[in-house]
Amino acid sequence: MFSIFNRNNNKETIWAEDLDDMLDDIHLIDIREGYELLSGKVKTAQHIPMGNLLSTPERYLNQDEKYYIMCQSGMRSMRTVKALQEKGYNVVNVKGGMAAYKGRNRI
């Protein structure tokens, strides 16, 4: 009844603040543009700009793996996740993005 209050009611979404405990075990992809990385990034994230990832996902992703997609606010990553899921990829949106991430792995 009150599922809107459940933080993880969508299996395709996690919160940025929950990343730190997972970083050693996940494939994290930062889809922001290069200039956006100047404001900080998660040190274990692989940088693949959104346009590159969406135009040739087979170059970067394996359909047998799970990937966590992060942008600045979570909006571009949400759209990217939807598009990649439609192509058969196992991807998860990082809600809140770098704007919400204040973890110990920010550089």
Rosetta blueprint (number, residue, H / E / L):
1 M L
2 F L
3 S H
4 I H
5 F H
6 N L
7 R L
8 N L
9 N L
10 N L
11 K L
12 E L
13 T E
14 I E
15 W E
16 A H
17 E H
18 D H
19 L L
20 D L
21 D L
22 M L
23 L H
24 D H
25 D H
26 I L
27 H E
28 L E
29 I E
30 D E
31 I L
32 R L
33 E L
34 G H
35 Y H
36 E H
37 L H
38 L H
39 S H
40 G L
41 K L
42 V E
43 K L
44 T L
45 A L
46 Q E
47 H E
48 I L
49 P L
50 M H
51 G H
52 N H
53 L H
54 L H
55 S H
56 T L
57 P H
58 E H
59 R H
60 Y H
61 L L
62 N L
63 Q L
64 D L
65 E L
66 K E
67 Y E
68 Y E
69 I E
70 M E
71 C L
72 Q L
73 S L
74 G L
75 M H
76 R H
77 S H
78 M H
79 R H
80 T H
81 V H
82 K H
83 A H
84 L H
85 Q H
86 E H
87 K L
88 G L
89 Y L
90 N E
91 V E
92 V E
93 N E
94 V E
95 K E
96 G L
97 G H
98 M H
99 A H
100 A H
101 Y L
102 K L
103 G L
104 R L
105 N L
106 R E
107 I L
